[in-house]
Amino acid sequence: MRTNTVKININNSYALWALVALIVTSIGMYIYFVNVAILQTAERQDLDESITDIKSSISQLELQLIDGTKEINKEYALALGFREVEDKVYLERDPSTRLSLLNETSSQ
């Protein structure tokens, strides 16, 4: 009985260079992702400050609106040229009438 054997010669330098390339790539990716995380955190802090500033200006505008509505009264409206209506007309909806869509294609 005869056996055939095949010699596999692995060059250690190829394996070494592949391992070095893998380590260098891993270190590069680590540095990149840490840098991205730091930059995203800084950007998030800037956005939080912007949100705080915008909320503050919205609150100031709301206060101005409230103060402005206190100034509106009957005398102010008359000074602007508005007038009182003598014949007041009130409209109310008749619950028996409804709007509906007329679909002419389904009726044919």
Sequence and secondary structure as in RCSB ss.txt:
>XXXX:A:sequence
MRTNTVKININNSYALWALVALIVTSIGMYIYFVNVAILQTAERQDLDESITDIKSSISQLELQLIDGTKEINKE
YALALGFREVEDKVYLERDPSTRLSLLNETSSQ
>XXXX:A:secstr
           HHHHHHHHHHHHHHHHHHHHHHHHHHHHHHHHHHHHHHHHHHHHHHHHHHHHHHHHHHHH  HH
HHHHTT    SS       TT       HHHH 
